[in-house]
Amino acid sequence: MKGLEISEELVRRAKAMGADEAEVYYLKARKLEAVFEKNDLQVPKGDSYEGVGIRVIRRSRQGFAATNVLCGETLDDTLAAALAIAEASPVDPNHVLPDPAEARPVPGIYDEASERLVLEDVLDLGRRFVEAARAYDSRVTIDSTSFAAHISERAIANSKGVRLSERASSFVCVGMAFARDGDDISSFDAEYSGSCALAGIDPEACGRRLADKVVKALGATTIPSFKGSVIVTPYAGDELIVQPIAFSSSAENVQNGRSKWAGKLGSTVTSPLLSVTDDPRIPAALGSASFDREGVPPEPIELLKDGVLGHYLYNCYTARKDGVRSNGRATGTDQTTPGIGSTNFVVAPGQTSLDEMIRAIPKGLIVNRFSGNLDPVSGDFSGVVKGGHYIENGEIAKPVKEVMIAGNIYELFAHIVAVSREVVTIGEMRLPYIQLEGVSVTGK
């Protein structure tokens, strides 16, 4: 494979130029995208990219440089720049590259059909989304939507013997819309569909789901303020559930004192109803990969088991600082040094159906989308509810508008009282509906 050959050659040249250790990360990508606004096509575009990121370690100093011009003179300049940056950087004995390890392929993350895809195919898929939403109800307006295909090849080689390469494809459809009935205008709402396989995405179904959401949001009214039950849908769960857990599980945030969960491995940090696995080996899942940004093969890890914190997310640098082995959560591209992040974030389903959850709530709120701020360090959040519905006497009573929610998410994690059996896949996340108690709801 060309990318791996380039990476191996640059590692050899970096060593010859004086690097103690060297790593080269290669990325080649092709992206096709169609963007629609106000129901009409706006921007069709196709981009191709090829580049390398070169990381060197010299006398415990790290340097990094990147280029997307893969010719001899430019590559020599990039190698020299990485070495010069290393020379000027502070000594840090925690800079380390991983040893080779077996990276088992994950099935289904590359679709051969992507090689035959052309821009006209992407335009057609985007149009099918818009037309399905409009056909569902003429009151629906697609504010914006895009259909994107991303096909990539990545490779990594380092001076310790890591030699890995992998291809992946993704097809993502995302749209935002509202409905208008006379003077009544619904709140904006969003819908998403993604797959590693072209056949795995259904733009018509995605468009109809979005139309259904915004039509049901017509006739929204304000509600009285209260403090009580809130059901966080999978769409709102990204910001309110996933991001604070991923942030507090990052070893980097633990080590720099920004994580609420520093020093709490083995301790109960949430309700026992919450279990979370970070799983990079789910076949055909968008977050799956056989190796991370540093060439470490990641395995599934239980971040939370019945509310008990089981692991932090490590790259090689933070693992070295803690005296442990990296668990393969290095993230980034050829343009960046390795960061830390999750792969496929999976919240385990509970024992309660969504309908049962609603029927048990005398007064509460369904939060379909959250538009506000959540400070991952403190956990404090406040923001406006979009596409929300008021629950009264165990039934969905009406859509709401001009309603805000606020609280501290780390405190509320201890007050999770129900997790739904239903699970929705959104990109790299698999999330159920989660009921929180004690949320401040501000209406009028």
C-alpha positions in Angstrom: 0.0 0.0 0.0 1.4 3.4 -1.0 0.7 5.2 2.2 2.6 2.6 4.3 5.6 2.7 1.9 5.8 6.5 2.2 5.5 6.3 6.0 8.3 3.6 6.3 10.6 5.6 4.0 10.1 8.8 6.0 10.8 7.0 9.3 14.0 5.7 7.8 15.0 9.2 6.7 14.1 10.8 10.0 16.4 8.3 11.8 19.1 9.1 9.3 18.8 12.8 10.0 19.2 12.3 13.8 15.9 11.4 15.3 16.1 8.9 18.2 12.6 7.8 17.4 10.2 8.7 14.6 6.6 8.2 13.6 4.8 9.0 10.3 1.0 9.1 10.0 -0.3 9.1 6.5 -3.8 10.1 5.5 -5.5 10.0 2.0 -9.1 11.0 1.8 -11.8 11.7 -0.8 -14.9 13.6 0.2 -18.1 14.2 -1.8 -20.8 16.4 -0.4 -24.1 18.0 -1.4 -25.5 20.8 0.7 -29.1 22.0 0.5 -30.5 25.2 2.1 -34.2 26.3 2.1 -35.1 23.1 0.2 -32.7 23.8 -2.7 -29.3 22.6 -3.7 -26.6 25.1 -2.8 -23.1 23.6 -2.7 -22.0 20.4 -4.4 -18.3 19.7 -3.9 -15.7 17.1 -4.1 -12.3 17.2 -2.4 -9.3 15.0 -2.4 -6.5 15.1 0.2 -3.2 13.4 0.9 -0.7 14.3 3.6 1.6 13.1 6.3 2.3 14.1 9.9 5.9 13.5 11.1 6.6 13.1 14.8 10.2 12.8 16.1 11.7 12.3 19.5 15.3 13.4 20.1 16.9 13.4 23.5 13.4 13.2 25.1 12.3 16.3 23.2 9.3 16.0 20.8 8.9 17.7 17.4 6.0 17.6 14.9 5.5 18.9 11.4 3.0 18.1 8.7 2.6 18.6 4.9 0.2 17.8 2.1 2.9 18.1 -0.6 4.4 14.7 -0.9 7.4 15.4 -3.0 11.1 15.0 -2.1 12.2 18.5 -1.3 9.1 19.4 0.7 9.2 16.2 2.6 12.9 16.9 3.5 11.9 20.3 4.7 9.1 18.8 6.8 11.5 16.3 8.4 14.0 19.1 9.1 11.2 21.2 10.7 10.1 18.4 13.0 13.7 17.9 14.1 14.2 21.6 14.7 11.0 21.9 16.7 12.2 18.9 18.8 15.5 20.6 19.4 13.7 23.8 20.7 11.2 21.8 22.9 11.5 21.1 26.6 12.8 17.7 27.8 9.9 15.4 28.7 10.7 11.7 29.4 7.0 10.8 28.9 7.2 11.2 25.1 7.2 7.6 23.9 6.2 5.7 20.8 4.4 2.3 21.1 5.8 -1.1 20.4 4.2 -3.2 17.6 1.1 -5.2 18.5 -1.4 -7.2 16.5 -4.1 -5.1 15.0 -7.1 -7.3 14.1 -9.2 -5.9 11.3 -12.7 -4.7 12.2 -15.2 -6.1 9.6 -17.6 -3.8 7.7 -15.8 -0.4 8.1 -15.0 -0.1 4.4 -17.5 -0.4 1.5 -16.0 -1.2 -1.9 -19.0 0.5 -3.5 -17.6 3.8 -2.3 -14.8 3.6 -4.9 -17.4 3.9 -7.7 -19.3 6.8 -6.1 -19.5 10.1 -8.0 -20.8 13.5 -7.1 -24.1 12.9 -9.0 -24.8 9.9 -6.6 -24.4 12.2 -3.6 -26.6 14.8 -5.1 -29.3 12.3 -5.7 -29.1 11.0 -2.1 -29.4 14.5 -0.7 -32.4 15.3 -3.0 -34.1 12.1 -1.8 -33.8 13.3 1.8 -35.3 16.8 1.0 -38.1 15.4 -1.1 -39.1 12.8 1.5 -39.3 15.4 4.2 -41.3 17.8 2.0 -43.6 15.0 0.8 -44.3 14.0 4.4 -45.9 17.4 5.1 -45.9 20.5 3.0 -45.6 22.7 6.1 -42.0 21.4 6.5 -39.1 23.6 5.4 -35.6 22.1 5.3 -33.4 24.9 6.6 -30.2 23.0 5.8 -29.1 19.5 5.1 -26.1 17.7 3.7 -25.2 14.3 2.4 -21.5 13.5 2.6 -19.4 10.5 1.6 -15.9 10.2 3.1 -13.5 7.5 1.9 -10.1 7.3 3.5 -6.9 5.3 3.7 -4.6 5.8 6.7 -1.2 4.3 7.5 1.3 4.6 10.3 4.9 3.5 10.7 7.3 4.1 13.6 10.9 3.4 14.3 10.0 0.7 16.8 8.4 -1.5 14.1 4.8 -0.4 14.0 3.5 -1.0 10.4 -0.2 -0.6 10.0 -2.7 0.5 7.4 -6.5 0.6 7.0 -9.3 1.8 4.7 -12.6 3.2 5.9 -15.7 4.7 4.5 -18.6 6.7 5.9 -21.9 8.1 4.6 -23.6 10.7 6.6 -26.9 12.5 6.1 -27.8 15.3 8.5 -30.6 17.9 8.3 -32.2 20.7 10.2 -35.8 21.8 9.6 -38.8 23.6 11.0 -42.5 23.6 10.2 -44.8 26.6 9.5 -48.6 26.6 9.8 -49.8 30.2 9.3 -48.2 32.3 12.0 -47.3 29.2 14.0 -43.6 28.3 13.5 -42.1 25.2 15.2 -38.6 25.2 16.8 -35.8 23.9 14.7 -35.0 20.3 15.0 -32.4 17.9 13.6 -32.1 14.4 12.3 -29.0 12.2 11.5 -28.2 9.0 9.7 -24.8 7.5 9.2 -23.3 4.3 8.1 -20.0 2.8 6.9 -21.9 1.2 4.0 -23.7 3.0 1.2 -26.6 0.5 1.4 -26.8 1.1 5.2 -28.1 4.7 4.9 -31.7 5.6 4.1 -32.1 9.3 3.2 -35.9 9.0 2.7 -36.5 7.5 6.2 -34.2 10.2 7.7 -36.1 13.0 6.0 -39.5 11.6 7.2 -38.2 11.3 10.8 -37.1 14.9 10.7 -40.5 16.1 9.2 -42.4 14.1 11.9 -40.4 15.8 14.6 -41.0 19.4 13.5 -44.7 18.9 12.6 -45.3 17.6 16.1 -43.6 20.7 17.5 -46.2 23.0 16.1 -48.6 24.6 18.6 -45.9 24.9 21.2 -46.7 26.9 24.4 -44.9 27.9 27.5 -45.2 25.9 30.8 -44.9 26.8 34.5 -41.5 26.5 36.1 -40.7 23.4 38.2 -37.9 21.2 39.4 -38.3 17.6 38.6 -38.2 14.9 35.9 -36.5 15.4 32.6 -36.1 12.7 29.9 -33.0 13.3 27.9 -33.4 11.8 24.4 -30.5 10.3 22.5 -30.1 13.5 20.5 -29.8 15.7 23.6 -27.6 13.0 25.2 -24.6 13.9 23.1 -24.1 17.1 25.0 -25.7 16.3 28.3 -24.4 12.7 28.8 -21.6 11.7 26.4 -19.4 14.8 26.4 -19.1 15.1 30.2 -18.4 11.4 30.6 -15.8 11.4 27.8 -14.2 14.6 29.2 -13.9 13.3 32.8 -12.6 9.9 31.6 -9.8 11.5 29.6 -6.5 10.8 31.3 -5.2 14.1 30.2 -8.0 16.0 32.0 -7.4 13.8 35.0 -3.7 14.5 35.1 -4.1 18.3 34.6 -6.8 18.5 37.4 -9.7 19.3 35.2 -11.6 16.1 35.6 -14.3 15.6 38.4 -13.3 11.9 38.4 -9.6 12.3 39.2 -8.6 9.7 41.7 -12.0 7.9 41.5 -11.2 4.7 39.7 -13.2 1.9 41.3 -15.5 4.4 43.0 -19.2 5.0 42.3 -19.6 8.2 40.3 -23.1 7.9 38.8 -26.3 6.1 39.4 -26.0 2.3 39.3 -28.4 2.4 36.3 -25.6 3.8 34.1 -23.2 1.5 32.4 -21.0 2.8 29.5 -18.6 0.9 27.2 -16.2 2.4 24.8 -16.1 -0.2 22.0 -13.9 0.3 18.9 -14.6 -3.2 17.6 -18.3 -3.0 16.7 -18.5 -4.3 13.1 -19.5 -1.7 10.6 -19.7 1.1 13.2 -18.5 4.6 12.4 -16.2 4.8 15.4 -14.6 1.4 14.8 -10.9 1.0 13.9 -8.2 -1.6 14.2 -5.6 0.9 15.5 -5.5 4.4 17.0 -3.6 7.5 16.0 -0.4 6.1 17.4 -0.8 2.5 16.0 -2.1 1.0 19.3 -4.9 -1.6 18.8 -7.7 -0.6 21.0 -10.0 -3.1 22.8 -13.4 -2.5 24.3 -13.3 -1.1 27.9 -16.0 -0.5 30.4 -15.8 3.1 31.4 -18.7 2.7 33.8 -20.2 -0.5 35.2 -23.3 0.0 37.3 -22.1 3.5 38.0 -18.6 2.5 39.1 -15.7 4.2 37.2 -13.6 1.4 35.6 -11.1 3.1 33.3 -9.6 6.3 32.0 -8.9 6.9 28.3 -5.2 6.8 27.5 -2.8 7.6 24.7 0.9 6.7 25.1 2.0 10.0 26.7 -0.6 10.0 29.5 -0.2 6.3 30.0 3.5 6.7 30.5 2.9 9.5 33.1 0.6 7.1 35.0 2.9 4.1 34.6 0.3 2.1 32.7 -0.1 0.9 29.1 -2.0 2.9 26.6 -5.5 1.5 25.9 -5.4 2.8 22.4 -7.6 6.0 22.7 -5.2 8.3 20.8 -7.1 10.5 18.3 -6.1 12.9 15.6 -5.1 13.2 12.0 -1.9 13.7 10.0 -2.2 17.4 10.9 -2.1 17.0 14.7 -0.2 15.3 17.4 -2.1 12.6 19.2 -5.0 13.6 21.5 -7.4 11.5 23.5 -11.0 10.5 22.7 -13.6 7.8 22.8 -14.4 5.4 19.9 -18.0 4.0 19.8 -19.6 5.3 23.0 -22.2 2.8 24.1 -24.6 3.4 27.0 -26.2 0.1 28.0 -30.0 -0.1 27.7 -32.1 -0.3 30.8 -35.2 -2.3 31.8 -37.9 0.3 31.2 -39.6 1.2 27.9 -39.9 4.8 26.9 -43.7 4.6 27.2 -43.4 3.1 30.7 -41.0 5.9 31.6 -43.5 8.6 30.5 -46.5 7.0 32.1 -44.7 7.1 35.5 -44.1 10.8 35.4 -46.8 13.1 36.8 -45.1 16.3 35.6 -42.0 16.4 33.5 -40.2 17.4 30.3 -38.8 15.6 27.3 -35.7 17.3 26.0 -35.2 16.4 22.4 -32.4 18.9 21.8 -30.4 21.1 24.1 -29.1 24.5 22.9 -26.9 26.0 25.6 -23.6 25.6 27.5 -22.3 22.8 29.7 -19.0 23.4 31.5 -17.3 19.9 31.5 -15.0 20.9 34.3 -17.7 22.0 36.8 -20.6 20.2 35.2 -22.8 23.3 35.4 -25.2 23.7 32.5 -28.0 25.9 31.3 -29.7 26.2 28.0 -32.9 26.3 25.9 -34.9 23.2 25.2 -35.6 22.6 21.5 -38.3 20.3 20.3 -39.3 19.6 23.9 -42.6 18.2 25.1 -44.3 18.6 28.4 -45.5 15.5 30.3 -48.5 15.7 32.5 -50.2 12.9 34.4 -48.2 10.3 32.5 -49.0 11.5 29.0 -47.2 13.8 26.5 -49.4 16.9 26.9 -48.0 19.4 24.4 -44.9 20.8 22.7 -43.1 23.5 24.6 -41.2 26.7 23.7 -39.2 29.3 25.6 -38.3 26.7 28.2 -34.8 26.5 29.8 -33.2 23.7 31.9 -30.3 24.1 34.3 -28.3 22.1 36.8 -25.1 20.3 37.5 -24.7 17.2 35.3 -22.3 15.4 37.7 -24.8 15.8 40.5 -27.6 14.7 38.3 -25.8 11.6 37.2 -26.5 10.4 40.8 -30.2 11.0 40.2 -30.7 8.9 37.1 -33.9 7.0 37.9 -34.6 5.2 34.6 -32.8 4.1 31.4 -34.9 3.0 28.4 -34.8 -0.3 26.6 -34.8 1.6 23.3 -31.4 2.6 22.0 -30.7 5.0 19.1 -27.5 5.0 17.1 -26.2 8.5 16.2 -22.8 8.5 14.6 -20.4 6.9 17.0 -22.9 6.9 19.9 -25.5 4.3 21.0 -27.8 5.9 23.5 -31.0 5.1 25.3 -33.5 7.7 26.7 -32.3 8.7 30.2 -34.5 10.1 33.0 -33.0 12.6 35.4 -34.6 13.9 38.6 -34.0 17.3 40.1 -33.5 19.3 37.0 -34.5 23.0 37.2 -37.0 23.8 34.4 -37.8 27.4 33.8 -40.9 28.4 31.8 -43.2 31.3 32.4 
